[in-house]
Amino acid sequence: MKLSWESHGPIALAVLSGEFASDGPDELRRSALERLSQGAKSIVLDLSNVTLADSAALEALLWLSEQAARAGGALRLVAPQHAIREALRLTRLAERFECAESVELAARSLR
């Protein structure tokens, strides 16, 4: 998994690509905590180029949502691929996450 971050005031944008599995969820957790401790309140997670997400990745999404809520913000998922949407649906987690079709729409929903 590749992960990059951008800061936009109270919103941190994480762009993921590849397989969100193995060590990826732990890497996301560590770096997200760093962003939240630096003042970010909300996180926009661009999943448009993620090809696979395992159960650890789904757990990381739940954790990330909780951490953002504790910081007074929220988590938005951007353009998750069909496989990820289906995994969220099958695990009955889909209703726990707000999705947007673009980073701009996700950020707008947080302001």
C-alpha distances in whole Angstrom, upper triangle without the diagonal:
4,6,10,13,17,20,23,25,25,22,18,16,12,10,7,6,5,5,6,7,9,8,6,9,11,9,10,13,14,14,15,18,19,19,21,23,24,25,23,24,22,18,17,13,13,11,13,10,8,10,10,10,12,15,13,11,15,16,14,15,19,18,17,20,22,22,22,25,26,26,28,25,23,20,19,17,16,17,15,15,18,16,15,18,20,18,19,23,23,22,25,22,22,25,24,21,22,21,21,21,20,19,23,24,22,23,27,27,26,29
4,7,10,14,17,20,23,23,20,16,14,10,8,6,5,6,8,9,11,12,11,8,11,13,10,10,14,14,12,14,17,17,17,20,22,22,23,21,23,20,17,16,13,12,11,12,10,9,12,12,13,15,18,16,14,17,18,16,16,20,19,17,20,23,22,21,25,26,25,27,24,23,19,19,16,16,16,15,16,19,18,17,20,22,21,21,25,26,25,27,24,24,26,25,22,23,21,21,20,19,17,21,23,21,21,25,25,25,27
4,7,10,14,17,19,19,16,12,10,7,6,5,7,9,11,10,12,14,12,8,10,12,8,8,11,12,9,11,14,14,13,16,18,18,20,17,19,17,13,13,10,10,10,12,11,10,13,14,14,16,18,16,13,16,17,14,14,18,17,15,18,20,19,18,22,23,22,24,21,19,16,16,14,14,16,15,17,20,19,17,20,22,21,21,24,26,25,26,23,23,25,23,20,21,19,19,19,17,15,19,21,18,18,22,23,22,24
4,7,10,13,16,17,14,10,8,6,5,7,9,12,14,13,16,17,15,12,13,14,11,10,13,13,10,11,14,13,12,15,17,16,18,15,18,16,13,12,10,10,12,13,12,13,16,17,17,20,22,19,16,19,20,16,16,20,19,16,18,21,19,18,22,23,21,23,20,19,16,16,15,14,16,17,18,22,22,20,22,25,24,23,27,28,27,28,25,24,26,24,21,21,19,19,19,17,14,17,19,17,17,20,21,20,22
4,7,10,13,13,10,7,6,5,6,9,12,15,17,15,18,20,17,14,15,15,12,10,13,12,9,9,12,11,9,12,14,13,14,12,14,13,10,10,9,10,13,15,15,15,19,20,19,21,23,20,17,19,20,16,16,19,18,15,17,19,17,15,19,20,18,20,17,16,14,14,14,14,17,17,20,23,23,21,23,26,25,24,27,29,28,28,25,24,26,23,20,20,19,18,19,16,13,15,18,15,14,18,19,17,19
4,7,10,11,9,6,5,7,8,12,15,18,20,19,22,23,21,18,18,19,16,13,16,15,12,11,14,12,10,13,15,13,13,11,13,12,10,10,11,11,15,16,16,18,21,23,22,25,26,24,21,22,23,19,18,21,20,16,18,20,18,16,19,21,18,19,17,16,15,15,15,15,17,19,21,25,26,23,24,28,27,26,29,31,30,30,26,26,26,24,21,20,19,18,18,15,12,13,16,14,12,16,18,16,17
4,6,8,6,5,6,9,11,15,18,22,23,21,24,26,23,20,20,20,17,15,16,16,12,11,13,12,8,11,13,10,10,8,11,10,9,10,12,13,17,19,20,21,24,25,24,27,27,25,22,23,24,20,19,21,20,16,18,19,17,15,18,19,15,17,14,15,14,15,16,16,19,21,24,27,28,25,26,29,29,27,30,32,31,31,27,26,27,24,21,20,20,19,20,17,13,14,16,14,12,15,16,14,15
4,6,5,6,7,11,13,17,20,24,26,24,27,28,26,23,22,23,21,18,19,19,16,14,16,15,11,12,15,12,11,8,10,10,10,10,13,14,18,19,21,22,26,27,26,29,29,27,24,25,25,22,20,22,21,18,18,20,18,15,18,19,16,16,14,14,14,14,16,16,19,21,25,28,29,26,26,30,30,27,30,33,32,31,27,26,26,24,21,19,19,17,19,15,12,12,14,13,9,12,14,12,12
4,5,8,10,14,17,20,23,27,28,26,29,30,28,25,24,24,22,19,20,20,16,15,16,14,11,11,13,10,8,7,9,10,11,12,15,17,21,23,24,25,29,30,28,31,31,29,26,26,26,23,22,23,22,18,18,20,17,14,17,17,14,14,12,14,15,16,18,19,22,24,27,30,31,28,29,32,31,29,32,35,33,32,28,28,27,25,22,20,21,20,21,18,15,14,16,14,11,13,15,12,11
4,7,10,13,16,20,23,26,27,25,27,29,27,24,22,23,21,18,18,18,15,13,14,13,10,9,11,9,7,4,5,6,9,11,14,17,20,22,24,24,28,29,27,29,29,27,24,24,24,21,19,20,19,15,15,16,14,11,13,14,10,10,9,11,12,13,16,17,21,23,26,29,30,26,27,30,29,27,29,32,30,29,26,25,24,22,19,18,19,18,21,18,15,14,16,13,10,12,13,10,9
4,6,10,13,16,20,23,24,21,24,26,24,21,20,20,19,15,16,17,14,11,13,13,9,9,12,11,9,5,6,5,6,7,10,13,16,18,20,21,24,25,23,26,26,24,21,21,21,18,16,18,17,13,13,15,13,10,13,14,11,11,9,9,10,10,13,14,17,19,22,25,26,23,23,27,26,24,26,29,28,27,23,22,22,19,17,15,16,15,17,15,11,12,13,10,7,10,11,8,9
4,6,10,13,17,20,21,18,21,23,21,18,17,17,15,12,13,14,11,8,11,11,7,8,11,10,9,6,8,6,5,6,8,11,14,16,18,18,22,22,21,23,24,21,19,19,20,16,15,17,16,12,13,15,13,10,14,15,12,13,11,11,10,11,12,13,17,18,21,24,25,21,22,26,25,23,26,28,27,26,23,22,22,20,17,16,16,15,17,15,11,13,14,11,9,13,14,11,13
4,6,10,13,17,18,16,19,21,20,16,16,17,15,12,14,15,11,10,13,13,10,11,15,13,13,10,11,9,6,5,6,7,11,13,14,15,19,20,19,21,22,20,17,18,19,16,14,17,16,13,14,17,15,12,16,18,15,16,13,12,10,10,10,10,13,15,18,21,22,19,20,23,23,21,24,27,25,25,22,21,21,19,16,15,14,13,14,12,8,10,12,10,9,13,14,12,14
4,6,10,13,15,13,16,18,16,12,12,14,12,9,11,12,9,8,12,12,10,12,15,15,15,12,13,11,7,6,5,6,9,11,12,12,16,16,15,18,19,17,14,16,17,13,12,15,15,12,13,16,15,13,17,18,17,18,15,13,11,10,10,10,13,13,16,19,19,17,18,21,20,19,23,25,23,24,20,20,21,19,16,15,14,14,15,13,10,13,15,12,12,16,16,15,17
4,7,10,12,11,15,17,16,12,13,15,13,10,14,15,12,12,16,16,14,16,19,18,19,16,17,14,11,8,6,5,7,8,8,9,13,14,14,17,19,18,14,16,18,15,14,17,17,14,16,19,18,17,20,22,20,22,18,16,13,12,10,9,11,12,14,17,18,15,17,20,20,19,22,24,24,24,21,20,22,20,17,16,14,14,14,12,10,13,15,13,13,17,18,17,20
4,7,9,8,11,14,13,9,11,13,11,9,13,14,12,12,16,17,15,18,20,20,21,18,19,16,13,11,7,6,6,8,7,6,10,11,11,14,16,15,12,14,16,13,12,16,17,14,16,19,18,18,21,23,22,23,20,18,14,13,11,10,11,11,12,15,15,13,15,18,17,17,20,22,21,23,20,19,21,20,17,17,15,15,15,14,12,16,18,15,16,20,20,20,23
4,7,8,11,14,13,10,12,15,13,12,16,17,15,16,20,20,19,21,24,24,25,22,23,20,16,14,11,9,7,8,5,5,7,9,11,14,17,16,13,15,18,15,15,19,19,17,19,23,22,21,24,26,26,27,24,21,18,16,13,12,12,11,11,15,14,13,16,18,17,18,21,22,22,24,21,20,23,22,19,19,17,17,16,15,15,18,20,18,19,23,23,23,26
4,6,9,12,12,10,12,15,14,13,17,18,17,18,22,22,22,24,27,27,28,25,26,23,19,17,14,12,9,10,6,5,5,7,9,12,16,15,12,15,18,16,16,20,20,19,21,24,24,24,27,29,28,30,27,24,20,19,16,15,14,12,11,14,13,12,16,17,16,18,21,21,22,24,22,21,24,23,21,21,19,19,19,18,18,22,23,21,23,26,26,26,29
4,6,8,10,8,10,13,13,13,16,18,17,18,21,22,22,24,26,27,28,25,26,23,20,18,14,13,10,12,9,6,5,5,6,9,12,12,10,12,15,14,14,18,19,18,20,23,23,23,26,28,28,29,27,24,20,19,16,16,15,12,12,14,11,11,15,16,14,16,19,19,19,21,19,19,23,22,20,21,19,20,20,20,20,24,24,22,24,27,27,27,30
4,7,8,5,7,10,10,9,12,14,14,15,18,19,19,21,23,24,25,22,23,20,17,16,12,12,9,12,10,7,8,6,5,7,10,9,6,9,11,10,11,14,15,14,16,19,19,20,22,24,24,26,23,20,17,16,14,14,14,12,12,14,12,10,14,15,13,14,17,18,17,19,17,17,20,19,17,19,17,19,19,19,19,22,23,20,22,25,25,24,28
4,6,5,6,9,10,11,13,15,16,16,19,20,21,22,24,26,27,25,25,23,19,19,15,15,13,15,14,10,10,7,6,5,8,7,6,9,11,10,12,15,15,15,18,20,20,21,24,25,26,28,25,23,19,19,17,18,18,15,15,16,13,12,16,16,13,15,18,18,17,20,18,19,22,20,19,21,20,22,23,23,22,26,26,24,25,29,28,27,31
4,6,7,8,10,11,13,14,16,17,19,20,22,23,25,26,28,26,26,25,22,21,18,19,16,19,17,13,13,11,9,8,10,8,8,12,12,12,14,17,16,17,20,21,21,23,25,26,27,29,27,25,22,22,20,21,22,19,19,20,17,16,19,20,17,18,22,21,19,22,20,22,25,23,22,24,24,26,26,26,25,29,30,27,28,32,31,30,33
4,6,5,6,9,10,11,12,14,16,17,19,20,22,23,25,23,24,23,20,20,17,18,17,19,17,14,15,13,12,11,12,9,9,13,13,11,14,16,15,16,19,20,19,21,24,24,25,27,26,24,21,22,20,21,22,19,20,22,19,18,21,22,19,20,24,23,21,24,22,23,26,23,22,25,24,26,26,26,25,28,29,26,27,31,30,29,32
4,5,5,6,9,10,11,12,14,15,16,18,20,21,23,21,22,20,17,17,13,14,13,16,14,11,13,11,10,10,12,9,8,11,12,9,12,15,14,13,16,18,17,19,22,22,22,25,23,21,18,18,16,18,18,16,17,19,17,15,18,20,17,18,21,22,20,22,20,21,23,21,19,21,21,22,23,22,21,24,25,22,23,27,26,25,28
4,5,5,6,9,10,10,12,14,15,16,18,20,21,19,19,18,15,15,12,14,13,16,15,12,14,12,9,9,10,6,5,9,8,6,8,11,10,10,13,15,14,16,19,19,20,22,20,18,15,16,15,17,18,16,17,19,17,14,17,19,16,16,19,20,18,20,17,18,21,18,17,19,19,21,22,22,21,24,24,21,22,26,25,23,27
4,5,5,6,9,10,11,13,14,15,17,19,20,19,20,19,16,17,15,17,16,20,19,16,18,16,13,12,12,9,9,12,10,8,11,13,11,11,15,15,14,16,19,19,19,22,21,19,17,19,18,20,22,19,21,23,21,18,21,22,19,19,23,23,20,22,20,21,23,21,20,22,22,24,25,25,23,26,27,24,24,28,27,25,28
4,5,5,6,8,10,11,12,14,16,17,19,17,19,18,15,16,14,15,15,18,17,15,17,16,14,14,15,12,11,14,13,10,12,15,13,12,16,17,15,16,20,20,19,22,21,19,17,18,17,19,21,19,21,23,21,19,22,23,21,21,24,25,23,25,22,23,25,22,20,22,22,23,24,23,21,24,26,22,23,26,26,24,27
4,6,5,6,8,10,10,12,14,15,17,15,16,14,11,12,10,12,12,16,15,13,16,15,13,14,14,11,9,12,11,8,9,12,10,9,12,14,12,13,17,17,17,19,17,16,13,15,14,16,18,16,18,21,20,17,19,21,19,18,22,23,21,22,19,20,22,19,17,19,18,20,21,20,18,21,22,19,19,23,22,20,23
4,6,5,6,9,10,10,12,14,16,14,15,14,12,14,12,15,15,19,19,17,19,17,15,15,14,11,10,12,10,7,9,11,8,7,11,12,10,11,15,14,14,17,16,15,13,15,15,18,20,18,21,23,22,18,21,23,20,19,23,23,21,22,19,20,21,18,17,19,19,21,23,22,20,23,24,20,20,24,23,21,23
4,6,5,6,9,10,11,13,15,14,15,15,14,16,15,17,18,21,21,19,21,20,18,18,18,14,13,16,14,11,13,14,11,10,14,14,12,13,17,16,15,19,18,17,16,18,18,20,23,21,24,26,25,22,24,26,23,23,26,27,24,26,22,24,25,22,20,22,23,24,26,25,22,25,26,22,22,26,25,23,25
4,5,5,6,9,10,11,13,12,14,14,11,13,12,15,16,19,19,18,21,20,18,19,19,16,14,17,16,12,13,15,13,11,14,15,12,13,17,16,15,18,17,16,15,17,17,18,21,20,23,26,25,21,24,26,24,23,27,28,26,27,23,24,25,22,20,21,21,22,24,22,19,22,23,20,19,23,23,20,23
4,5,5,6,9,10,11,9,10,10,8,11,10,13,15,18,19,17,21,20,18,19,18,15,14,15,14,10,11,13,10,8,11,12,9,9,13,13,12,15,13,13,11,13,14,16,19,19,22,24,24,20,22,25,22,21,24,26,24,24,20,21,22,19,17,18,18,20,22,20,17,20,21,17,17,20,20,17,20
4,5,5,6,9,10,9,11,11,11,14,14,17,19,22,22,21,24,23,20,21,20,17,16,17,15,12,13,14,11,9,12,12,8,9,13,12,10,14,13,14,13,16,17,20,23,22,25,28,27,23,25,27,25,23,27,28,25,26,22,23,24,20,19,20,21,23,25,24,21,23,24,20,19,23,22,19,21
4,6,5,6,9,9,11,13,12,15,15,18,20,23,23,22,25,25,22,23,23,20,18,20,18,15,16,17,14,12,15,15,11,12,15,14,12,16,15,16,15,18,19,21,24,24,27,30,29,25,27,30,28,26,30,31,28,29,25,26,27,23,22,23,23,24,26,24,21,23,24,21,20,23,23,20,22
4,5,5,7,6,9,10,9,12,13,16,18,21,22,21,25,24,22,24,23,21,19,20,19,15,15,17,14,11,14,14,11,10,14,13,11,14,13,13,13,15,17,18,22,22,25,28,28,24,26,29,27,25,28,30,28,28,24,25,25,22,20,20,21,21,23,21,18,19,21,18,16,19,20,17,18
4,5,5,5,6,8,9,12,14,17,19,23,24,23,26,26,23,24,23,21,19,20,18,15,15,15,13,10,12,12,8,8,11,10,7,10,10,11,12,15,17,19,23,23,26,29,28,25,26,29,27,25,28,30,27,27,23,24,24,20,19,19,20,21,24,22,19,20,21,18,16,19,19,15,17
4,5,7,9,12,12,16,17,21,23,26,27,26,29,28,26,27,26,23,21,22,21,17,18,18,15,13,15,14,11,11,13,11,9,12,13,15,15,19,21,23,26,26,29,32,32,28,29,32,30,28,31,33,30,30,26,27,27,24,22,23,24,25,28,26,22,24,25,21,20,22,22,19,20
4,6,9,12,13,16,17,20,23,26,26,26,30,29,27,28,28,25,23,24,23,20,20,21,18,15,17,17,13,13,15,14,11,14,14,16,16,19,21,23,26,27,30,33,33,29,30,33,32,29,33,35,32,32,28,29,29,25,24,24,25,25,27,25,21,22,24,21,18,21,22,18,19
4,6,9,11,14,17,20,23,25,27,26,30,30,28,29,29,26,24,24,23,20,19,20,18,15,16,16,12,11,13,12,9,11,11,13,15,17,20,22,25,26,29,32,32,29,29,33,31,29,32,34,32,31,27,27,27,24,22,22,23,23,26,23,20,20,22,19,16,19,19,15,15
4,6,8,11,13,16,19,22,23,23,27,27,25,26,26,23,21,22,21,18,17,18,16,12,13,14,11,8,11,11,8,9,8,10,11,13,16,18,21,22,26,29,29,25,26,29,28,25,28,31,29,28,24,24,24,21,19,18,19,19,22,20,16,17,18,15,13,15,16,12,13
4,7,10,13,16,19,22,24,24,27,27,24,26,25,23,21,20,20,17,15,16,14,11,11,11,9,6,8,9,5,6,5,7,9,12,15,17,21,22,25,28,28,24,25,28,26,24,26,29,27,26,22,22,21,18,16,16,17,18,21,19,16,17,17,14,12,14,14,10,11
4,7,10,13,16,19,21,20,24,24,22,23,23,21,19,18,18,15,13,14,13,10,9,11,9,6,8,10,8,8,4,5,6,8,11,13,17,18,22,24,25,21,21,24,23,21,23,26,24,23,19,19,18,15,13,12,14,14,17,16,13,14,14,10,9,12,11,7,10
4,6,10,12,15,17,17,20,20,18,20,20,19,16,16,16,13,11,12,12,8,8,11,10,7,10,12,10,11,8,6,5,6,9,11,14,15,18,21,22,18,18,22,21,18,21,24,22,22,18,17,17,15,12,12,12,13,15,14,11,13,13,9,9,12,12,9,12
4,6,9,12,14,14,18,18,17,20,20,19,15,15,17,14,11,14,14,10,10,14,13,10,13,15,14,14,11,8,6,5,6,7,11,12,15,18,19,16,16,20,19,17,20,23,22,21,17,16,17,15,11,10,10,10,12,10,7,10,10,7,7,10,10,9,12
4,6,9,11,11,14,15,13,16,17,16,12,13,14,12,9,12,13,10,10,14,14,12,15,17,16,17,13,11,7,6,5,6,9,9,13,16,16,13,14,17,17,15,18,21,19,20,16,15,16,14,11,11,9,10,11,10,8,12,12,9,10,14,13,13,16
4,6,8,9,12,14,13,17,18,17,14,14,17,14,12,15,16,13,14,18,17,16,18,21,20,20,17,14,11,8,6,5,7,8,10,14,15,12,13,17,17,16,18,21,21,21,18,16,18,17,13,12,10,9,9,8,7,11,11,9,11,14,14,15,17
4,5,5,9,10,10,13,16,15,12,12,15,13,11,15,16,14,15,18,19,17,20,22,22,23,19,16,12,10,7,6,6,5,7,11,11,9,10,14,14,13,16,18,18,19,16,14,17,16,13,13,10,10,10,10,10,14,14,12,14,17,17,17,21
4,6,8,11,12,16,18,18,15,16,19,17,15,18,20,18,18,22,22,21,23,26,25,26,22,19,15,13,9,6,5,5,6,10,11,10,11,14,15,15,17,20,20,21,18,16,19,19,15,14,11,10,9,9,10,13,14,13,15,18,18,19,22
4,6,9,11,15,18,18,14,16,19,17,16,20,21,19,20,24,24,22,25,28,27,28,24,21,18,15,12,10,9,8,8,11,12,11,13,16,16,17,19,21,21,23,20,19,22,21,18,18,15,14,13,12,13,16,17,16,18,21,21,22,25
4,6,7,11,14,14,11,13,16,14,13,17,18,17,18,22,22,21,24,26,26,27,24,21,17,15,12,11,9,7,7,10,9,8,11,13,13,14,17,18,18,20,18,17,20,19,17,17,14,15,14,14,15,18,19,17,19,22,22,23,26
4,7,10,14,15,12,14,17,16,16,19,21,20,21,24,25,24,27,29,29,30,27,24,20,18,14,14,12,9,7,9,8,8,11,12,12,14,17,17,18,20,18,18,21,21,19,19,17,18,16,17,18,22,22,20,23,26,25,26,29
4,7,10,11,9,11,14,14,14,17,18,18,19,22,23,23,26,28,28,29,26,23,20,18,15,15,13,10,9,10,7,7,11,11,10,12,15,15,15,18,16,16,20,19,18,19,17,19,18,19,20,24,23,21,24,27,26,26,30
4,7,8,6,7,10,10,10,13,15,15,16,19,20,20,22,24,25,27,24,21,17,16,13,14,14,10,10,11,8,6,10,11,8,10,13,13,13,15,13,14,17,17,15,17,16,18,18,20,20,23,23,21,23,26,25,25,28
4,5,5,7,9,10,11,13,14,15,17,19,20,21,23,25,26,28,25,22,19,19,16,18,17,14,13,14,10,9,12,12,9,11,14,13,12,15,14,15,18,17,17,19,19,21,22,23,23,27,26,23,26,29,27,27,31
4,5,5,6,9,10,11,12,14,16,17,18,20,21,23,25,26,24,21,18,19,17,19,19,15,16,16,12,11,13,13,9,10,13,12,10,13,12,14,17,15,16,19,19,22,23,24,24,28,27,24,26,29,27,27,30
4,5,5,6,9,10,10,12,14,15,16,18,20,21,22,24,23,20,17,18,16,19,19,16,17,18,15,13,15,16,12,12,16,15,13,15,13,16,18,16,16,19,19,22,24,24,24,27,27,24,25,29,27,26,29
4,5,5,6,9,10,10,12,14,15,16,18,20,21,23,20,18,14,15,13,15,16,13,14,15,13,10,13,14,11,11,14,14,13,15,12,14,17,15,14,16,16,19,20,21,20,24,23,20,22,25,24,23,26
4,5,5,6,9,10,11,13,14,15,17,19,20,22,19,16,13,14,12,15,15,12,14,14,12,9,11,12,8,8,11,12,9,11,9,10,13,11,11,14,14,17,19,20,20,23,22,19,21,24,22,22,25
4,5,5,6,9,10,11,12,14,16,17,19,20,19,16,14,15,14,17,18,16,17,18,16,13,14,15,12,11,14,14,11,13,10,13,15,12,12,16,17,20,22,23,22,25,24,21,23,26,23,22,26
4,5,5,6,9,10,10,12,14,15,16,18,17,14,12,13,13,16,17,15,17,19,17,13,15,17,14,12,16,17,14,15,12,14,16,13,12,15,16,19,21,21,20,23,23,19,20,24,22,20,24
4,5,5,6,9,10,11,12,14,15,17,14,12,9,10,9,12,14,12,15,16,15,11,13,15,12,10,14,15,13,13,10,11,13,10,9,12,12,15,18,18,17,20,19,16,17,20,18,17,21
4,5,5,6,9,10,11,13,14,16,14,11,9,11,11,15,17,15,18,19,17,14,14,16,13,11,14,15,12,12,9,11,11,8,9,12,14,17,20,21,20,22,21,17,19,22,19,18,21
4,5,5,6,9,10,11,12,14,13,11,10,13,13,17,19,17,20,22,20,16,17,19,16,14,18,18,15,16,12,14,15,11,12,15,16,19,22,22,21,23,23,19,20,23,20,18,22
4,5,5,6,9,10,11,13,11,9,7,10,11,14,17,16,19,21,20,16,17,19,17,15,18,20,17,17,13,15,15,12,11,13,14,17,19,19,17,20,19,16,16,19,17,15,19
4,6,5,6,9,10,11,9,6,5,8,10,14,17,15,19,20,20,16,16,19,17,14,17,19,16,15,12,13,12,9,8,10,12,15,18,18,17,19,18,14,15,17,15,13,17
4,5,5,6,9,10,9,8,8,12,14,18,20,19,22,24,23,19,19,21,19,16,19,21,18,17,13,15,14,10,11,13,16,19,22,22,20,22,21,17,18,20,18,15,19
4,5,5,6,9,9,8,9,13,15,18,21,20,24,25,25,21,21,24,22,19,22,24,21,20,17,18,17,14,13,15,17,20,23,22,20,22,21,18,17,20,18,15,18
4,5,5,6,5,5,6,10,13,16,19,19,23,25,24,21,21,24,22,19,22,24,21,20,17,17,17,13,12,13,15,17,20,19,17,19,18,14,14,16,15,12,14
4,5,5,5,5,8,11,14,18,21,21,24,26,26,22,22,24,23,19,22,24,21,20,16,17,16,12,12,13,16,18,22,21,19,20,19,16,15,17,15,12,14
4,5,7,9,11,15,18,21,24,24,27,29,29,25,25,27,25,22,25,27,24,22,19,20,19,15,16,17,20,22,25,25,22,23,23,19,18,20,18,15,17
4,6,8,11,14,17,20,24,24,27,30,29,26,26,29,27,24,27,29,26,25,21,22,21,17,17,17,20,21,24,23,20,21,21,18,16,18,17,13,15
4,7,11,14,17,20,23,24,28,30,30,26,26,29,27,24,26,29,26,25,21,21,20,17,16,16,19,20,23,22,20,20,20,16,15,16,14,11,12
4,7,10,14,16,20,20,24,26,27,23,23,26,25,21,24,26,24,23,19,19,17,14,13,13,15,16,20,19,16,17,16,13,12,13,11,8,10
4,7,10,13,17,17,21,23,23,19,19,22,21,18,20,23,21,19,16,15,14,11,9,9,12,13,17,16,14,15,14,10,10,12,10,7,11
4,7,10,13,13,17,19,20,16,16,19,18,15,18,20,18,17,14,13,13,10,7,7,9,11,14,14,12,14,13,9,10,12,10,9,12
4,6,10,11,14,17,18,14,13,17,17,14,16,19,18,17,14,12,12,10,7,5,6,7,10,10,9,11,10,6,8,10,9,8,12
4,7,7,11,13,14,11,10,14,14,12,14,17,16,16,13,11,12,11,7,6,5,6,9,9,9,12,10,7,10,13,11,12,15
4,6,9,12,14,11,11,15,15,14,16,19,19,18,16,13,15,14,10,9,6,5,6,6,6,9,9,7,10,12,12,13,16
4,6,9,11,10,9,13,14,13,15,18,18,18,16,13,15,15,12,11,7,6,5,7,9,11,11,10,13,15,14,16,19
4,7,8,6,6,10,11,10,12,15,15,16,13,11,14,14,11,11,8,9,8,10,12,15,14,12,16,18,17,18,21
4,6,5,6,9,10,11,12,14,16,17,15,13,16,17,14,14,11,12,11,13,14,18,17,16,19,21,20,22,25
4,5,5,6,9,10,10,12,14,15,14,12,16,17,15,15,12,14,13,15,18,20,19,18,22,23,22,24,27
4,6,5,6,9,10,10,12,14,14,12,16,17,15,16,14,16,16,18,20,23,22,20,23,26,24,25,29
4,5,5,6,9,10,11,12,11,10,13,14,12,13,12,14,14,16,17,21,19,17,21,23,21,22,26
4,5,5,6,9,10,10,9,7,11,12,10,11,10,12,13,15,17,20,18,16,20,22,20,21,25
4,5,5,6,9,10,10,9,12,14,13,15,13,16,16,19,21,24,22,20,24,25,23,25,28
4,5,5,6,8,8,8,12,13,12,15,14,17,18,20,21,25,23,21,24,26,24,25,28
4,6,5,6,5,5,8,9,9,12,11,15,16,19,20,23,21,18,22,23,21,22,25
4,6,5,6,5,8,10,11,13,13,16,17,20,22,24,22,20,23,25,22,23,27
4,5,8,8,11,13,14,16,16,20,21,24,25,28,26,23,27,28,26,27,30
4,5,8,10,11,12,16,16,20,22,24,25,28,26,23,26,28,25,26,29
4,6,7,8,11,14,15,18,21,23,24,27,24,22,25,26,23,24,27
4,6,5,7,11,12,16,18,21,21,24,21,19,21,23,20,20,24
4,5,6,8,9,13,15,18,19,21,18,16,19,21,18,19,22
4,6,7,10,13,16,19,19,21,18,16,19,20,16,17,21
4,7,10,14,17,19,19,21,18,15,18,19,16,16,19
4,6,10,13,15,15,17,15,12,14,16,13,13,17
4,7,10,12,12,14,11,9,12,13,10,11,14
4,7,9,10,12,9,7,11,12,10,12,15
4,6,7,9,6,5,9,10,9,11,14
4,7,9,7,8,11,12,12,14,17
4,5,5,6,9,10,11,13,15
4,6,5,6,8,10,11,13
4,5,5,6,9,10,11
4,5,5,6,9,10
4,5,5,7,9
4,5,5,7
4,5,5
4,6
4
